Amino acid sequence: MDEQKNRFRLRRFGRRQITEDLSEARRATLLKKRAVDAEKRFKAHILQEKEAEKVQRIGLADSIWTDIYHHLLTMGWVVFLVWSVVIYIGINLFFALLYLGLGAHVTGARPGHINDLFFFSVQTFSTVGYGVMAPVGGAANTICLIEVYMGIMVNALVTGAVFARFARPRARVLFSSKAVISCEHGTPALCIRIANCRRSALLSVDVELSLSRLVMGENGHPVRRFEPMQLQQSHIPLLRFAFVLGHVIDASSPLSEHEPGLPSDDEAEVMVTVTGIDEATGQSMLARASYRFEHVDHGHRFVDIVDVREGGKLSVDFRRFHDTEEEVLWKDEDGQAG
């Protein structure tokens, strides 16, 4: 009995159990299958890091009625207007059918004509009366009472939603299409250019730079890690035009372990977040961008876009904002660019 217990004694490995008397071939097969499963989970986790509209969320209910305000703010203008028109017509058509079904009498409307009752519903719903059609009797007045109240509520909600969409703060911060590795006092540095596209300045701008990596944990599950990257200047008191962010790649930099410009197996990318206050509106602004390693130009620098013209007038050419030029960072012993 003891031998049987020892033979089938189980050792727990988290998600499955493996008997100790497995043959070497069986054990190798299980380890290989486990590695394949881990790779699949790793790739699946990578897909979850993509854009929200490209991710299928399973087991998570997204009800528009429980988060209607967020949906109204985030949906596109075309979708918003189409839904507004559909709901508006649907409500008025419902009340027109209600007038017709209950036999409510409306003066000025032809008996049994749904068109007249529909346009009467539109006038009642929007609280606009032209004096041509009017409700008569208890049934018609009761329906009008309900429709007028609903119209006031719906008009207030739609007006608030439209205003919120227009008043929603949006940061017009422009990020360079690529990051570059340039030379700063003989040391390579990762540089990213940002710009304020509005005429009003951004005040008290804080920038955070981090290296995001998807690595495989000890238990075989993918883990997203964020490593902070020190900037030469992370706080910008006033951002009126453009500014170049610089991160020195020294021994303490997370990028010292990577080869810039080459694809990475761990789905690494540099993430930039910018927060500030709009001088004109006083609202907080937030913008973000990310750069994969294949979007980093090694041995390049950004071209100048600020120029002083005759009379001391400042000129900023945003047409060259994303342009870069080659730069010799350092040379090795063979005289080749490093």
N, C-alpha and C positions, 0 to 999 in steps of 0.2 A: 504493500500500500504506500509506503514511504517512497519507494523507487518510482512508483507511478506519479506520486505528487511531485517529486523532483523532476521527473521527465517532462511533465506538462506544467511545471511552474512557469508563470508568466512574468515577464518584465515589461513594465509600461513605458511606452515612448510617446505619451501625449495622445495622439489621435488613433493609434492602433497598438495591438499587442503582438509580440513575436515570441514564439516558444524557443527555449534555449537549445533544444536538440535539433534545430534545423540544420540541414546539410549546408556545406559551403556553397554549393551551386544555387540552392534555394535562397540562401542569404544574399548572395550576389545579385540574384534576380530581383529580390525585394528592394535592395538598395538602389539598383538601377531604375526600377519603377518609381521609387520615391524621388529620385533625382529628376526624372521626367515630369512627375507631378509638380515638383517644386518649380521647375522651369515654366510649366504652363501657368501656375499661379503667379509667377513673376511677370510673365507677359500680360496676363489678365490685369494685374495691378497697374501695369504701364498704361493699358488702355483707359483705366479709370482716371488717369492724370490728364487726359486730353480734354478738349473743349467740352463744355456741358452738353451742347446739343448733339455731340457725337457719342454720348454715353447713354446706354440703356439702363435705367434704374429699375431693378427687379426687387419686389417686395417692399417698395416704398410708395405709399399712396400720395399722389400729388393732386389733391382736390382743389379746384379753383375757388370753391365756396369758402373753404377754411383759410385761404390766403389770397383773397380776391384783390386786396390793395396792392400786394406785391406783383400779381399778374398784370394788373392794370398799368403799373409803372414800367414793367420790363417788356411787355409785348410791343411789337412794332406798330408804327402809326397806321399802316394799312390795315393790319389785323384789328387794331383798336377801333378804327372808323367803321370797318365792315361789321364788326360785332355790335357797335352802337346802332347802326342803321337796322340790322336784323332784329335786335331787341326792341327798338322803337316801333318798327312795323308790327312785330309780333304782339306787343302789348295792346296797341290800338286795334289790331284785328281781333284779339281776344275780347275786348270790350264791345266791339261792333257785333260779334256773334252773341255776346251776352244780351245786348239790347234786343237783338232779333229773336233769340231763343225765349226770353221772358216776355216778349210781346210789349216791351216798353214803348210808349207813344212819344214821338218827338215831332213837334210842329216844324213844318218846312221840309221834312224828309218824306220821300215817297214810301209808302208802306211796302215792306218786304224787300226794299232795295238795299243790299249790303254796302254798296258804294256810298250812299248818303250817310248811313250809320257809321261807316269807317271815318269819313271826313268830320262828322260830328264828334266822334271819339278823339280825333286829332285836336280839334278846337278845345274840347273839354280837358284833355290831358295836358295841353300847354297853357291852359287858363286863358285862352284867347277866344272871345266871343264876338261874332259879327252881327248878332241880332236876327239872323235868318232862321236858324234852328234853335229850339229850346225844349228842354224836357217837360213832360206833362204827366202828372200822376206820381204815386208813391214809388212804384218800381223804378221808373226812369230817374227820379231824383235821388233815390238811394244809390243806384249805380253811379250816377254823376258824383255823388259825395265820395264814394270810394275811389273813383278814378281821379278826381281832383287831388285828393290826399296823396295817392300814389304818384301822381305827376309831380307834385311839389317835392316829394322825397327823391324821386329818380332824377329830376332836373338838378337838385342840389348836389347829389352824388356825382353825376356826370360832370358838372361844373367844377367840383373839387378835384376830380380825377384829371381833367384837362389842365387845370391850373398846376396841379402837382407835377404833371409830366413836363410842363414848360419851366416850372421853378426848380426842377430837380438839378442839383449842382453837378456839373460835368467839367472835369479837368481837361483842358486842351493842352496837354503836355505831350510833346513829340519826342519819341525815342529814336535813336539812330537804328537803321535797319540791321546793322552789324556792330559787334564790338571789335576792338582792335587791341593788339599787344604792341605797345610802343615803349620807347626807352625813357626812363625818368632817372636822370643822374647816374647813368650806367647800370640801372636795375630795370628789368622788364616790369611793365605795369599794364594791367587790364584797364582799358578806357572805354567809357560809354558816354555818348553825348545826348543831353536832354535840352529841350527848348520850351519856352512858354509861348504859345501861339496867340495869346490874347494881348490886346493893347494894355490892359491893366496888369500890374505886376503881381507876382505871387510872393507873399510874405512868409517868413519863418518856415522855410522849406526844409524838411527832414528827409534824408534818403537812407534807405537800408538796402544793403547788398548781401546776398547769401548764396551759397552753393547748395543746390537741391540735388540729392542723390537717392536713387532707389537701390538699396542693397539687400542681400539675402541674410536674414537673421539666423541665429544658431538653431532655431526650431524649424527652419525651412520655410518660413513665411517672409514675404517681401516687406521691408520697412522703409519708409520715407524719412530721410535725415536731412536736416537743414544746418549747414555750417556757416556761421557769420563770417563775413569778409570785411576787414577794416578798410575804410575809405580814407583818403588823404584829407577830405573835407566832407563830412556827412551832414553838416548843417549849413544852409545857405540863407543868410538873412533876407536877401532880395534877389529874386529871379525875374529879370525883365526880358532878357533875350535868350541866350544859350549858355550852357555850362557843360564842361567835360568832367565827368566823374573818373577818379583814378584810384585803383587798388594795386599797391605794390606787391609783386609776386616774390616774396622772400621765403625763408625757411618756415615761417609761421603761417604762410598762406595755404589755404586748402587746395589751391591750384598747383602747388609745387609737386603734387603727386600725379598730376595729369599732364598729358601732352596736348597743348592747345592746338586747335585746328583739325583734330582728328575725331572721328565718331567715338563715343564712349559706350562701353558695354553696360554701364550701370545707369544709363539714361540720365546722366548728369546735365544740369543746366544752371546758368547763373540767373537769379531772379532779382529784379529791381523793384522796389516800392517807393513811391514819392508821395508825401503828404505836405500840404501847405494851406494857406489861407488866401483867398482871392481878395485883392485890395478893394475892388469895386463893390462886391456884394457882401464881403465879410464871411462867406461860407467856406467850410473846410473842403478841400479838394483831395482826391485820392486817384493815383494812377499807378499802373504796374506794367512790367514787361519782362520777358525772359529770353535768354539766348542759349541755344544749344552750342556745343563745341564746334559744330560745322559752320556756325554763323560767326566765328571769331577769325579775323584776319591777323595772322602772325607777321610781325615786322611792318606794320602799317601805322599811319597816324591820320587823324581827321584834317581835312583841308580847312583853311581859315575862311570864315563866312562874314566876319565883321571887318568893315573897312571905313576909313574916315575920308570923306570927300571934301571938295573945296568949300571953304566957309565953315569948316568944322562940323558939317553934318554927318551923323553916323549912319552907315548903311549896313543892313544885315541881309545877306543873300541866302534865303532858305532853299533856293534851288540846288545849292551845293551842300545841304545839310548832311546828306548821307554819303557824300563823296569822301574817299580816302586816298592816300598816296603812300607809296612805299617808303620805308625808312630803315636804315641800317641800324639795328639794335646793338649788336656787338659782333666782333669777328673772332673766330677761333684761331688756333695756331696755323691752320692752313690758309688763312685769309679769306675764308668763306663766311657769309653772313650766318649768324647763329640764330 
